[in-house]
Every structure is written in structure tokens, then in C-alpha cells.
């Protein structure tokens, strides 16, 4: 397939213009504060200064490679691992996303860099459910686009054929997301129920 690339994001990203003013599609922010109650003191202040938002306004950002044609095409989300928040790695999966798109899948490299780097300040292990929930919120957004006339993905996404790929911490996130997609439990049950998700996740690939 011939491939088309685009980006989506909050439209207000202050350090990633592809998710800010240059985003092709603008997405709503989501409130993750119930799952993870942010950081305290200097770390919290630095987090908000660097990103320009707090945990009540988490963005849904993604780099998309899609096959040209009517579809509907299967959807694959790829999510990176943990590293310094200031060194985004989502563009590094372009090679894989382009390959998948050329074979007829819509491939998205998801930005969750803003959840990186502070694992030692998360004694309750709340970050992992949040990573998983954000991935599921991406799927929910794709469901909206698939049903919205005039959207470039209207009727072109097969949400009964979804794959999740993650590396390292992202590998944990996709495994959790696949489970929470069917049966929201624990913290996720406090913000979503089973009717919010239930997408057709057919495959999960957890790397390293």
C-alpha cells in the first residue's frame, strides 16, 4: 500500500509542534488524576513547567501511518518504554509503523513520554494503570473518528481487529490494557467501566 502520514494531539503542546499547532487532528485531553495523583514539591512543579499541563489534562498524542484506500483497516498502537521524559522516543518506531502500514494496517506510535522518568516517586505503582488507561482512551478516540463523517478515518478503521505493541514499560502497559479492555478492575474501575472499552484486541506484543 501507498502510505499517508499524519499526527494528532491536543493542539497545545509547547515542545512538540507535531502535537500542537501543527497537529492534523486535535484530540481532547483526559483526566488521569484519579488514577495517579501527580507529583509533589519540586518534581511536580518541574513536570508542569516542562509539559505545560498536569495530570488533569493529559493529552492523547500520536504519530500515524496509514494505508491509502477505503478500508476498513486493522489498527495497531505502538507504545515506547520508560526513559527520560525530555527525550521522546515515539518517532523511533517510524520504521515499524511504515512497514505495518505498507501491509494494510493503520499504525500509531503513541506518545506517553510525559509519564516517563519518575518511577521512584510512584510507590503505589499507579503509573502502570494510567499508561494502560491512556492507551484505551486512544482506542476510544479512534472509535469516535471512525464514526464521524468528514473525518479522514471515517469508516476506515476496523476496531474488531486491533493490535497492541509495547517495549519495556510499554510492554507491561499493553498487557494491562488488553486485560482492562475486557474487565476494568482496581484503579481503572474508578474512572471507566466495561461499556467504555471492549475493543477487538486480537494481538498483544510485549518486547523486552
ChimeraX attribute file (.defattr): number of C-alpha atoms within 10 A of each C-alpha:
attribute: neighborCount
match mode: 1-to-1
recipient: residues
	/A:1	14
	/A:2	12
	/A:3	19
	/A:4	14
	/A:5	17
	/A:6	15
	/A:7	20
	/A:8	22
	/A:9	26
	/A:10	21
	/A:11	22
	/A:12	18
	/A:13	19
	/A:14	14
	/A:15	12
	/A:16	16
	/A:17	14
	/A:18	21
	/A:19	26
	/A:20	20
	/A:21	15
	/A:22	17
	/A:23	22
	/A:24	15
	/A:25	18
	/A:26	19
	/A:27	18
	/A:28	13
	/A:29	18
	/A:30	14
	/A:31	15
	/A:32	23
	/A:33	15
	/A:34	15
	/A:35	21
	/A:36	19
	/A:37	14
	/A:38	19
	/A:39	17
	/A:40	11
	/A:41	7
	/A:42	8
	/A:43	13
	/A:44	13
	/A:45	12
	/A:46	13
	/A:47	20
	/A:48	15
	/A:49	11
	/A:50	14
	/A:51	17
	/A:52	13
	/A:53	17
	/A:54	20
	/A:55	21
	/A:56	15
	/A:57	15
	/A:58	20
	/A:59	28
	/A:60	22
	/A:61	30
	/A:62	28
	/A:63	24
	/A:64	22
	/A:65	24
	/A:66	27
	/A:67	22
	/A:68	17
	/A:69	12
	/A:70	11
	/A:71	16
	/A:72	18
	/A:73	25
	/A:74	21
	/A:75	26
	/A:76	25
	/A:77	24
	/A:78	26
	/A:79	28
	/A:80	26
	/A:81	21
	/A:82	19
	/A:83	17
	/A:84	14
	/A:85	17
	/A:86	13
	/A:87	11
	/A:88	17
	/A:89	19
	/A:90	20
	/A:91	14
	/A:92	11
	/A:93	17
	/A:94	18
	/A:95	9
	/A:96	15
	/A:97	24
	/A:98	22
	/A:99	15
	/A:100	21
	/A:101	26
	/A:102	19
	/A:103	14
	/A:104	20
	/A:105	28
	/A:106	30
	/A:107	30
	/A:108	32
	/A:109	26
	/A:110	25
	/A:111	23
	/A:112	24
	/A:113	21
	/A:114	22
	/A:115	20
	/A:116	19
	/A:117	14
	/A:118	16
	/A:119	15
	/A:120	7
	/A:121	13
	/A:122	14
	/A:123	8
	/A:124	9
	/A:125	12
	/A:126	17
	/A:127	22
	/A:128	22
	/A:129	22
	/A:130	22
	/A:131	23
	/A:132	22
	/A:133	25
	/A:134	23
	/A:135	27
	/A:136	22
	/A:137	17
	/A:138	19
	/A:139	21
	/A:140	17
	/A:141	14
	/A:142	18
	/A:143	19
	/A:144	14
	/A:145	19
	/A:146	20
	/A:147	14
	/A:148	13
	/A:149	11
	/A:150	9
	/A:151	13
	/A:152	11
	/A:153	21
	/A:154	18
	/A:155	17
	/A:156	22
	/A:157	22
	/A:158	19
	/A:159	22
	/A:160	14
	/A:161	17
	/A:162	21
	/A:163	21
	/A:164	25
	/A:165	22
	/A:166	23
	/A:167	18
	/A:168	15
	/A:169	19
	/A:170	27
	/A:171	22
	/A:172	21
	/A:173	27
	/A:174	29
	/A:175	18
	/A:176	19
	/A:177	25
	/A:178	23
	/A:179	14
	/A:180	23
	/A:181	24
	/A:182	17
	/A:183	16
	/A:184	23
	/A:185	15
	/A:186	11
	/A:187	15
	/A:188	19
	/A:189	13
	/A:190	11
	/A:191	15
	/A:192	16
	/A:193	16
	/A:194	13
	/A:195	11
	/A:196	14
	/A:197	18
	/A:198	20
	/A:199	19
	/A:200	17
	/A:201	19
	/A:202	13
	/A:203	14
	/A:204	18
	/A:205	16
	/A:206	17
	/A:207	14
	/A:208	11
